[in-house]
Amino acid sequence: MNKNKDNRLLIRIAHMYYDENKTQQEIADRLGISRPSISRLLQKAREEGIVEIKINYGDSFARLEDALEKTFGIKEVIITPFEEEGEGLKKLLAEATAGFLVRILKDGDIVGVSMGTTLAYIYEYLKNAPRLKVTFVPLIGGVGQTRLDVHSNHIVINLARAFDGEWQLLHAPAIVDSINVKNTILSDKNTRQVMEFAEKSSVALIGIGSPLTSHSTIFQTGYFTEKELEELKNAGAVCDLCSIFLDKNGKLCPVEINQRVISISLEKLDKIPIVIGVAGGRDKQEAILAALKGKHLDVLITDEHTGNFLLSRN
Protein backbone atom coordinates (compact mmCIF):
# COMPACT_ATOMS: atom_id res chain seq x y z
CA MET A 1 0.00 0.00 0.00
CA ASN A 2 1.53 3.32 -1.04
CA LYS A 3 1.54 6.44 1.14
CA ASN A 4 -1.49 8.09 -0.49
CA LYS A 5 -3.61 4.95 -0.30
CA ASP A 6 -2.49 4.40 3.29
CA ASN A 7 -3.47 7.97 4.23
CA ARG A 8 -6.78 7.64 2.40
CA LEU A 9 -7.71 4.64 4.54
CA LEU A 10 -6.59 6.35 7.74
CA ILE A 11 -8.59 9.47 6.88
CA ARG A 12 -11.65 7.38 5.97
CA ILE A 13 -11.55 5.50 9.25
CA ALA A 14 -10.95 8.70 11.26
CA HIS A 15 -13.88 10.41 9.51
CA MET A 16 -16.21 7.53 10.28
CA TYR A 17 -15.10 7.34 13.92
CA TYR A 18 -14.85 11.01 14.87
CA ASP A 19 -17.26 12.76 12.48
CA GLU A 20 -19.91 10.08 12.01
CA ASN A 21 -19.61 8.71 15.57
CA LYS A 22 -19.54 5.11 14.37
CA THR A 23 -18.18 2.46 16.72
CA GLN A 24 -14.97 0.62 15.90
CA GLN A 25 -16.99 -2.55 15.31
CA GLU A 26 -19.33 -0.76 12.87
CA ILE A 27 -16.33 0.54 10.92
CA ALA A 28 -14.75 -2.91 10.92
CA ASP A 29 -17.94 -4.48 9.53
CA ARG A 30 -18.28 -1.76 6.89
CA LEU A 31 -14.68 -1.95 5.63
CA GLY A 32 -14.08 -5.64 6.16
CA ILE A 33 -11.21 -5.05 8.59
CA SER A 34 -10.91 -6.58 12.07
CA ARG A 35 -11.84 -4.39 15.03
CA PRO A 36 -8.30 -4.60 16.56
CA SER A 37 -6.95 -3.34 13.21
CA ILE A 38 -9.36 -0.39 13.31
CA SER A 39 -8.10 0.49 16.80
CA ARG A 40 -4.48 0.26 15.59
CA LEU A 41 -5.19 2.43 12.52
CA LEU A 42 -6.93 5.10 14.63
CA GLN A 43 -3.85 5.24 16.84
CA LYS A 44 -1.69 5.56 13.73
CA ALA A 45 -3.87 8.41 12.46
CA ARG A 46 -3.17 10.29 15.72
CA GLU A 47 0.56 9.54 15.57
CA GLU A 48 0.84 10.84 11.99
CA GLY A 49 -1.08 14.03 12.72
CA ILE A 50 -4.11 13.12 10.61
CA VAL A 51 -6.16 13.38 13.78
CA GLU A 52 -5.39 16.12 16.29
CA ILE A 53 -7.26 16.08 19.56
CA LYS A 54 -7.62 19.43 21.26
CA ILE A 55 -8.99 19.79 24.78
CA ASN A 56 -10.59 23.12 25.64
CA TYR A 57 -9.53 23.52 29.25
CA GLY A 58 -11.39 26.80 29.75
CA ASP A 59 -11.27 27.68 33.45
CA SER A 60 -10.24 24.14 34.44
CA PHE A 61 -7.14 23.46 36.53
CA ALA A 62 -6.72 19.95 35.10
CA ARG A 63 -3.06 20.45 34.16
CA LEU A 64 -2.14 21.80 37.59
CA GLU A 65 -4.08 19.02 39.33
CA ASP A 66 -2.37 16.37 37.22
CA ALA A 67 1.08 17.84 37.88
CA LEU A 68 0.49 17.87 41.63
CA GLU A 69 -0.84 14.31 41.64
CA LYS A 70 2.25 13.07 39.83
CA THR A 71 4.68 15.19 41.85
CA PHE A 72 3.41 14.11 45.26
CA GLY A 73 2.09 10.67 44.35
CA ILE A 74 -1.45 11.14 45.63
CA LYS A 75 -4.76 9.86 44.25
CA GLU A 76 -6.44 13.16 43.44
CA VAL A 77 -5.99 16.91 43.70
CA ILE A 78 -8.91 19.30 43.34
CA ILE A 79 -8.03 22.94 42.70
CA THR A 80 -10.41 25.86 43.22
CA PRO A 81 -9.94 29.42 41.98
CA PHE A 82 -8.16 31.71 44.41
CA GLU A 83 -10.21 34.29 46.23
CA GLU A 84 -9.04 36.89 48.68
CA GLU A 85 -7.97 35.30 51.95
CA GLY A 86 -10.88 34.71 54.29
CA GLU A 87 -14.35 33.27 54.34
CA GLY A 88 -14.84 33.43 50.56
CA LEU A 89 -11.92 31.09 49.92
CA LYS A 90 -13.01 28.73 52.69
CA LYS A 91 -16.47 28.49 51.14
CA LEU A 92 -15.00 27.69 47.70
CA LEU A 93 -12.96 24.88 49.27
CA ALA A 94 -15.99 23.66 51.21
CA GLU A 95 -18.11 23.58 48.06
CA ALA A 96 -15.46 21.57 46.19
CA THR A 97 -15.20 19.17 49.13
CA ALA A 98 -18.97 18.70 49.22
CA GLY A 99 -18.95 17.73 45.55
CA PHE A 100 -16.13 15.27 46.12
CA LEU A 101 -17.93 13.63 49.04
CA VAL A 102 -21.09 13.21 46.97
CA ARG A 103 -19.00 11.55 44.26
CA ILE A 104 -17.08 9.05 46.39
CA LEU A 105 -19.16 8.17 49.45
CA LYS A 106 -21.09 4.91 49.35
CA ASP A 107 -23.27 2.85 51.65
CA GLY A 108 -21.31 1.38 54.53
CA ASP A 109 -18.65 4.08 54.67
CA ILE A 110 -17.40 5.37 58.00
CA VAL A 111 -16.20 8.97 57.70
CA GLY A 112 -13.82 10.29 60.32
CA VAL A 113 -13.90 14.09 60.68
CA SER A 114 -11.53 16.58 62.28
CA MET A 115 -12.34 20.21 63.04
CA GLY A 116 -11.92 23.64 61.51
CA THR A 117 -13.66 26.60 59.95
CA THR A 118 -13.48 25.34 56.37
CA LEU A 119 -14.95 21.94 57.25
CA ALA A 120 -17.77 23.70 59.09
CA TYR A 121 -19.03 25.20 55.81
CA ILE A 122 -19.25 21.92 53.88
CA TYR A 123 -22.78 20.99 54.92
CA GLU A 124 -24.10 24.22 53.38
CA TYR A 125 -23.32 22.75 49.94
CA LEU A 126 -24.95 19.38 50.59
CA LYS A 127 -28.59 20.44 50.34
CA ASN A 128 -29.30 17.81 47.67
CA ALA A 129 -26.92 15.11 48.88
CA PRO A 130 -27.98 11.49 48.30
CA ARG A 131 -29.34 9.46 51.19
CA LEU A 132 -26.64 7.02 52.21
CA LYS A 133 -26.04 4.49 54.95
CA VAL A 134 -22.91 6.24 56.16
CA THR A 135 -21.70 7.04 59.65
CA PHE A 136 -19.73 10.13 60.62
CA VAL A 137 -17.47 10.13 63.66
CA PRO A 138 -15.02 12.63 65.19
CA LEU A 139 -11.30 11.98 64.89
CA ILE A 140 -10.52 14.48 67.65
CA GLY A 141 -12.07 16.02 70.73
CA GLY A 142 -13.27 19.60 71.14
CA VAL A 143 -11.13 22.71 71.33
CA GLY A 144 -11.98 25.54 73.74
CA GLN A 145 -15.31 27.08 74.67
CA THR A 146 -15.70 29.37 71.65
CA ARG A 147 -16.64 28.75 68.00
CA LEU A 148 -18.50 25.53 68.79
CA ASP A 149 -19.50 25.39 65.12
CA VAL A 150 -15.93 24.38 64.20
CA HIS A 151 -15.79 21.50 66.69
CA SER A 152 -15.70 18.01 65.25
CA ASN A 153 -18.93 16.92 66.97
CA HIS A 154 -20.87 19.81 65.45
CA ILE A 155 -19.47 19.18 61.97
CA VAL A 156 -20.17 15.45 62.27
CA ILE A 157 -23.84 16.03 63.11
CA ASN A 158 -24.35 18.45 60.22
CA LEU A 159 -22.69 16.15 57.68
CA ALA A 160 -24.63 13.12 58.90
CA ARG A 161 -27.91 14.99 58.60
CA ALA A 162 -27.03 16.14 55.08
CA PHE A 163 -26.60 12.51 53.92
CA ASP A 164 -29.41 11.22 56.17
CA GLY A 165 -26.76 9.09 57.79
CA GLU A 166 -25.79 8.31 61.37
CA TRP A 167 -23.25 9.77 63.75
CA GLN A 168 -21.24 9.05 66.84
CA LEU A 169 -19.94 11.78 69.13
CA LEU A 170 -16.74 12.14 71.12
CA HIS A 171 -17.32 13.87 74.44
CA ALA A 172 -13.75 14.77 75.30
CA PRO A 173 -11.36 17.73 74.95
CA ALA A 174 -8.79 17.71 72.17
CA ILE A 175 -5.82 18.28 74.46
CA VAL A 176 -5.61 17.69 78.21
CA ASP A 177 -3.21 18.79 80.93
CA SER A 178 -1.30 15.55 81.37
CA ILE A 179 -0.81 12.07 79.97
CA ASN A 180 -2.43 10.68 83.13
CA VAL A 181 -5.58 12.69 82.47
CA LYS A 182 -5.62 11.44 78.87
CA ASN A 183 -5.32 7.83 80.03
CA THR A 184 -8.14 8.34 82.51
CA ILE A 185 -10.44 9.76 79.82
CA LEU A 186 -9.60 6.96 77.40
CA SER A 187 -10.28 4.38 80.11
CA ASP A 188 -13.96 5.36 79.91
CA LYS A 189 -15.74 2.66 77.91
CA ASN A 190 -17.85 5.02 75.79
CA THR A 191 -14.94 7.28 74.87
CA ARG A 192 -12.73 4.32 74.04
CA GLN A 193 -15.43 2.78 71.82
CA VAL A 194 -15.84 5.97 69.82
CA MET A 195 -12.09 6.27 69.31
CA GLU A 196 -11.85 2.62 68.22
CA PHE A 197 -14.75 3.16 65.81
CA ALA A 198 -13.01 6.23 64.36
CA GLU A 199 -9.94 4.11 63.64
CA LYS A 200 -12.12 1.95 61.36
CA SER A 201 -12.93 4.91 59.10
CA SER A 202 -12.84 4.23 55.37
CA VAL A 203 -12.61 7.97 54.68
CA ALA A 204 -11.00 10.73 56.75
CA LEU A 205 -11.98 14.37 56.21
CA ILE A 206 -9.43 16.64 57.84
CA GLY A 207 -8.43 20.25 57.96
CA ILE A 208 -4.74 21.10 57.74
CA GLY A 209 -3.71 23.44 60.51
CA SER A 210 -0.93 25.99 60.56
CA PRO A 211 -0.64 26.22 64.34
CA LEU A 212 1.56 29.26 64.80
CA THR A 213 -0.27 31.69 62.51
CA SER A 214 -2.63 34.23 64.00
CA HIS A 215 -5.57 32.91 61.95
CA SER A 216 -5.27 29.30 63.14
CA THR A 217 -8.20 27.77 65.01
CA ILE A 218 -6.17 26.83 68.07
CA PHE A 219 -4.63 30.30 68.20
CA GLN A 220 -8.01 32.03 67.97
CA THR A 221 -9.62 29.84 70.62
CA GLY A 222 -6.85 30.64 73.11
CA TYR A 223 -6.54 26.93 73.78
CA PHE A 224 -2.77 26.91 74.25
CA THR A 225 -0.62 28.75 76.77
CA GLU A 226 2.23 30.99 75.66
CA LYS A 227 4.64 28.37 76.98
CA GLU A 228 3.08 25.66 74.81
CA LEU A 229 3.12 27.87 71.72
CA GLU A 230 6.79 28.65 72.36
CA GLU A 231 7.51 24.93 72.69
CA LEU A 232 5.84 24.30 69.31
CA LYS A 233 7.82 27.12 67.73
CA ASN A 234 11.12 25.80 69.06
CA ALA A 235 10.29 22.32 67.76
CA GLY A 236 9.70 23.68 64.26
CA ALA A 237 5.99 22.88 64.16
CA VAL A 238 4.48 24.08 60.88
CA CYS A 239 1.50 21.73 60.51
CA ASP A 240 -1.12 20.01 62.59
CA LEU A 241 -3.40 17.18 61.56
CA CYS A 242 -6.05 16.45 64.20
CA SER A 243 -3.90 18.55 66.60
CA ILE A 244 -0.91 16.29 66.03
CA PHE A 245 1.98 18.64 65.39
CA LEU A 246 4.41 18.04 62.55
CA ASP A 247 7.61 19.64 61.30
CA LYS A 248 8.30 20.88 57.76
CA ASN A 249 8.94 17.32 56.55
CA GLY A 250 5.71 15.98 57.95
CA LYS A 251 7.40 14.19 60.84
CA LEU A 252 6.13 14.19 64.40
CA CYS A 253 7.53 17.08 66.44
CA PRO A 254 9.30 15.95 69.62
CA VAL A 255 6.93 17.88 71.88
CA GLU A 256 5.14 16.65 74.98
CA ILE A 257 1.87 18.15 73.71
CA ASN A 258 1.65 15.39 71.11
CA GLN A 259 1.34 12.90 73.97
CA ARG A 260 -1.65 14.75 75.46
CA VAL A 261 -3.88 14.85 72.40
CA ILE A 262 -7.16 12.96 72.42
CA SER A 263 -7.39 12.14 68.75
CA ILE A 264 -6.60 9.43 66.28
CA SER A 265 -2.86 8.76 66.16
CA LEU A 266 -0.85 9.74 63.10
CA GLU A 267 -0.06 6.07 62.48
CA LYS A 268 -3.75 5.13 62.51
CA LEU A 269 -4.68 8.15 60.38
CA ASP A 270 -2.19 7.07 57.72
CA LYS A 271 -3.88 3.65 57.56
CA ILE A 272 -7.29 5.07 56.58
CA PRO A 273 -7.81 4.26 52.86
CA ILE A 274 -8.78 7.78 51.77
CA VAL A 275 -7.50 10.78 53.74
CA ILE A 276 -8.87 14.04 52.34
CA GLY A 277 -6.98 17.19 53.32
CA VAL A 278 -8.83 20.48 52.88
CA ALA A 279 -7.00 23.79 53.21
CA GLY A 280 -5.95 26.85 51.25
CA GLY A 281 -4.56 30.35 51.51
CA ARG A 282 -1.09 31.74 52.08
CA ASP A 283 -1.02 30.92 55.81
CA LYS A 284 -1.59 27.23 55.11
CA GLN A 285 0.92 26.69 52.30
CA GLU A 286 3.86 25.45 54.39
CA ALA A 287 1.51 23.26 56.43
CA ILE A 288 0.05 21.64 53.32
CA LEU A 289 3.52 21.05 51.92
CA ALA A 290 4.54 19.34 55.16
CA ALA A 291 1.46 17.08 55.08
CA LEU A 292 2.29 16.08 51.50
CA LYS A 293 5.96 15.48 52.24
CA GLY A 294 4.95 13.25 55.13
CA LYS A 295 2.68 11.20 52.80
CA HIS A 296 -0.31 11.79 55.08
CA LEU A 297 -2.84 12.70 52.35
CA ASP A 298 -4.51 10.74 49.58
CA VAL A 299 -6.61 13.65 48.31
CA LEU A 300 -5.89 17.37 48.51
CA ILE A 301 -8.46 20.11 47.99
CA THR A 302 -6.84 23.53 47.78
CA ASP A 303 -6.67 26.75 45.77
CA GLU A 304 -4.80 27.71 42.59
CA HIS A 305 -2.16 29.88 44.27
CA THR A 306 -1.36 27.19 46.81
CA GLY A 307 -1.16 24.57 44.05
CA ASN A 308 1.43 26.65 42.18
CA PHE A 309 3.35 27.22 45.42
CA LEU A 310 3.49 23.48 46.11
CA LEU A 311 4.88 22.76 42.65
CA SER A 312 7.50 25.48 43.01
CA ARG A 313 8.75 24.09 46.31
CA ASN A 314 9.18 20.47 45.33
N, C-alpha and C positions, 0 to 999 in steps of 0.2 A: 504493500500500500504506500503510494507516494505521499509527500507532505500535504499537498492540497486535499487529497481524498481523506487523509487522516484527519485533518482539521475540519473538513466538511462533516464527518461523522461526529466528531467531538462537539461541534457547534449544534448539530441536529439534536443530539442527546441533551445537551445543556438547555436548549430552547424548550424541549418537551418537559424537562424536569422543573426548570425555574420559571418559565413563562406560562406553560400550560398546566403546571401543577400536577403532572402525571406522576404516579409512583414508579419506582425503579422496576417493579415487576411488570407494570403496564407497558413501559418502554421496551423491556426485554421481549415481551410477547409480540409487540408491534414490529420490532426490528429483527426478531429471530436471533437474539443474542442472550446469553445467560445473565441472570440478575447479578451475580458477582462481577461479571465483566462490565456491566453498566456502572456499578459502583466504582470499579477501577478506572473506567474512562471518565467519570465525573471528577474523580480526584485528579486525573491527568489534565483535564480542562482547567482546573484551578491552578495547577502547577505551571501550566504554559501561559497563563494570563488570559485565556479565553473567557474565563469566568472570574470576575473580581467581586468579592463580597465586602460591602461597606456597612459598618455598623454606625448608626447615628446615635452617638452617646448623649447628645443633648445636655441636660443638667445632671446626668448620672456621674457617680464617682467610681464606676466599675473598675477603671484602670488602677486607681489608687487603692481600692479595696483588694484587688488581686495582688498588687505589689506587696501590700502589708501581710496578706495571708502567706505569701511565699517567703517573705523575709523572716517572719517570726514563727512560721510553721504552725499556724492555728487554723481551725476549721472554717471560720467565717469572720469577716470584718464588715460592719455596716457603718457607712459614713453619712453624716447629716451635713447640711450647709452650716457655716459658722454664723452665729448671731452674736451680738454684743454680749459680753460676759453677764451672766445673771439668770433670772428666771426664764427668759425667752429661750436661751440655749438649753436649759434643763428640760423644758417642755418639748423641744425638738427631739432630744435624746429619749425622753420618756415615750413619745409617740412612736419613734422607730422601734423601741423595745417592745411596746405593746403589739405592734405588727409582727415582730419576730416570734413572740410568745404564741400568738394566734396560729402562726405557721407551724411551729414545731411541737407544741404540747399535744399530748394524746391521753386517752383514758388510761388510768393506772399510774400516771406520773406523780412523783413526790417532788415538790418544788421548794427548795430551801432558799430563804430570803434574808438578806442582811438589812441594813438601815440606810437612811440618807434622804436628802431632799429631792434628788432626781427620781429615785425609786418611788417616792411618795406621790409623784404625779402620774405614774403609769396607768393607774386604774381609770383616770379621766378619759383615756383613749381606748377603753375596752367596753364601751357602751353596747356594742353589738357582738361581743365575744361569744363563741360557741359554748354550749353547755357541755362540760366535761367532768368525768369522774377523776378529778385531780385533788390532791391535798397539798396545802401550803403550810409551811412550818418555819419558824424563825431559826436562823443559824447563830444568833447572838442575842444576848439580853438587852435590856433598855439602858439608855444613856441619859442621865440627868432628869430634871423635873420640868424642863421646858421643851417646846416643840415636840409634843407627843405624837404629832402626825408623822414624824420621820422615824419613829421607833419601829422596830421590826414587827412587833405584834400588830400594830395599827395597819401597816402595809400588808401584812399577811391576810388580815380580815378583809380588807378592801379587794385584794386580788382574788381571794376565794369567792367572794360574792359576785365579782364580775364574771367568773366562769361557772357560777352556780356549783362550786366545788365545796370542799371541806377544809377545815383548818385545825391546827393545834397551836397552842400558845405557850410561850416560855415566860414564866413569872419569876424573873431573876434579873439583877443588874448586869450590865456588860462587864464591868470591872469592879472588883471588891478590894478591901483593904489589905488582905493577906491571903496566902495560899491556904492557911487553915480555914479561913472563912469560905473560900471557894470549895474546899473539900466537904465542908459541912453542908453547903447548899446542894452540891452534887450528890450528896448521900440521900437526899430526899427522893423518894421513889418516883414521884410525878415529874420532877425536874429531870431526873436521870432518864426516864422513859422518853421525854420529849427530845432530849439531846441525842439519844440513841436512834430515835426515829429520823431526826434531821440528818444523821450520818448515812441514812439509806436513800437520800435524795438522788433522783435521776437527773435533776436539773438544779443548778444553783444560780440565783440571781443576786449579784452583789454590786454594791457601789465600790468605787476605788477611792480611798481617802488619801488626802495629802495633809498629814496631821499637824504640821507646823505652820501652815498658812492661816491667815486671820479669818478666812472664809470657811475653814473646815468645820464640820458638825461638832466634833469634840471640843474644838476651841470655842465655838459660839455658845455651847451649853455650859461652859465653865466646869467641865467634868474633871479636868486634871489640875493638879496643883502646879505652881511654878517650878517646884523641884522636879516633878515628874516630866514636865515639858523640857526642862533643861537636860534631864537624863536622856530623853529621846533625841534631842539635838546632838548631844555629845556622842551618841551611838550611831549617828548618821541616818536616822529614820527619815525616809522620804515617802513611804507608802504604808497604808494600812488596809488590810483585807479582813473584815469582820473584827476590827480592832486588834488584829495581830500585826505587829509593826515590823516592817522590812526595810533593808538598806537599798542602795541604788541598784544592786544586782538581784534584788528579789529574795535575798537570804534573810533568815530570822535575825533580828537585832538582839544582841546579848544584853537585854534589859529585863529586870525583874518584873516589870509590868506585864510582859508576855506570859508570865506564869500565873497571873491573877485575872486573866480574861475568862469569862464564862461564854464561850463560843465554840464552834467547831474548830478543831485543830487544823493547822495548815496542811498537815499530812492527810487528814481525812478529807479536807476540801479538795485537794489535788486528785483524790480518787473518784470524785463525782464525775460521771460521764460527760456532762456538758456544763461548764462553768462560764456564765455570761457576765462579763465585766462592763459596767455602764458608767462612763465618766467623760467629761470634756472640759475645755477651757484651759487657759494658760496655767492656772494654779495647779492643775492636775497632770500636766504633761510628764513631769519627771516621775510621778507616782505610777502612771500608766506604763511608762517605759520600764520601770522596775518590775511591775507585775508581769509584763511580757518576757523580760529577761529571765525571770524566775520560773517561767513556764507554768504559771498558775491559771491562765485563761485559755478557754477553747473558742470563745466568741468575744469579740470586742465591738462595742457600739460607742462611737465617738464622733467628733466633728472634723471638718475638712482641715482646719489649721493644725489640729493635734495630729491628724494622720500624716501630714507633710512633715511635721516636727519629728515624729517617730521614725520616718524613713531617713531623715537627715542625720539622725543620731546613731543609726545602726552601722 
